[in-house]
Amino acid sequence: MEHIDVAVIGGGQSGLATAHALLRRGLRPVVLEASGRAVGSWPRYYDSLTLLSPTRYSSLPGMPFPGADRNHYPHHDEVVAYLTAYAGRLDAEIRTGCRVSAVRRTGDAFEVELEGGGWLSARAVVAASGSFGRPHRPALSGLEEFTG
């Protein structure tokens, strides 16, 4: 079983920013991203989506959001491009196509089970996967008939 410092589950904004913070503390994180690239769920959001905050508040640590207008509200494609560039500059190992199916505490470490049967051992685990892939839908009466 391969041993790593820290497993960061999820390669979106939270996972990438967490990896940056861990690197600054001298740790070697491995980002485990289920999709084919480290941009989180952004490629699956609707194309007209715009961030709710301007670029001056939207940067991840260590890399400002590009553009001269700090009051600009980035669009879908700009966010995907920014996250792609951020992941490319990050000096962390990012494993795409790597879905975590379980995490178990074993003494002073964690065992991380990967979909398909692989295992990792990690000193620490950070869950930064979000809920977009498995949203919570409460049971509401009439939901089945609701069309809009």
N, C-alpha and C positions, 0 to 999 in steps of 0.2 A: 504494500500500500504506500503510495506516495505521501510524504509529509510536507506540509506548507505552513508558513507563518499564520496567515489570515485568509480565510475564504470570504469573499464578498459576493453575496448572491444577488445578482442583478447588475446590468451594465448601463442603466439609465443615468439621469442626473445624480441621484443619490449615491448610487454605487461608484460612479466615477469620482465624485467629490470625496467620498469616503476613502477610496484608493489613494487619492492625492494626499489626504491628511495622514494616512498610515505611512506613506512613503516619507513624508516630512519627519515622522517619528522614528525612522530607521527600520521600519518593518517592510516585508516583501509580500504585498497582497497579491492574490490571484482572483481576478474578477471572473465569475462564472455567469455567462449570459446565455439564456435559452435560445434567443433568436440568432440570426445569422450575422448581426453586427451590433456593436456597443452604442446604441442610441436609444435604448429603452423602447417604449411603446410608440414613440413619435411617428414612425412610418405608418402606423395603423390608425392614427388620428385623421380626422377629416382635413382635406387640403386647405380649407379656408381658416383653419384655426390660427389664432393670434394669441401670443402670450398676454397675460393680464397685467404684466409689469413691463416698464420700458427697459431698454438694454442696460442702463446704469445699475439696475437692480437684478439683472438676469444672468450675470456672469458666474461661472464656477470658479473656485479658487485657483489662482495662478494663471488665468487666461481671460482677459477682458473680452466681452462680446464685441465683434467687429463693427465698424461703422462710426462715422464722426458724430452722428446725431444720437446723443445719449437719451433723448426722449422718444426715440423710435420704439414701437411695439413690434418685436420680431414675429414674422409669419412662420408657418409650418416648415417650409423648406429651409428657411434661415436657421431654425433651431436644429433641424436634422444635420445641416452642414456644420454648424458650430459643434454639436456633440461628436460628430465624426472626426473633426479636426482635434478636438480636445482628447478624445480617446487615442488618436494617433500620436499626440505629443506626450501622453502620459507614460512614464517609465515603469509601467506595471504590466504584468502578464495578464492578458485578456483572452479568455477561452470562450469562443462563440459556439453555438450549437450544443451547449452544455447545460442541460436542465437538471436541477437538483430535485430529487424526489423525497429525501429524508435527511435529517440531521439528528445524531445521537450523541449524548455526552458519554465519554468513556474515560473515567479517571480524570486525568489532568488535560485531556484533549477532547476533540470532537471528531466523530466520523461523519463524513459527508457522502451520502449515497447519490450517485448520478444515475439518471435515467439510462437504461441500457446495461446497468450492472457494474459500472466503475465505482471506485471508492477513493476518497482522499482523507487524510488525517490532518487536522488543523489545530493550532493552539487556540484560535479564536474564530468565530463566525459572525459576520454581519449580514443581517437580512435587509436588503435594500431593493426588494423586487416589486413593490407596489401591488396594486390590486386590479390593474386594467385587464389582465388576462383571465381573471376569475372574479368578476364583479359580484357584489352581494345584491341580490334582488329580493326584497322583502315580499312576502305573500300578501297581496292586496286583492280584495274582492273586486271582481270585474276586470282584472288585468288581462285575462285571456281575450276579452271582447274589445279591449281598448285598441283603436286603430290609429291614433295620432298622438 
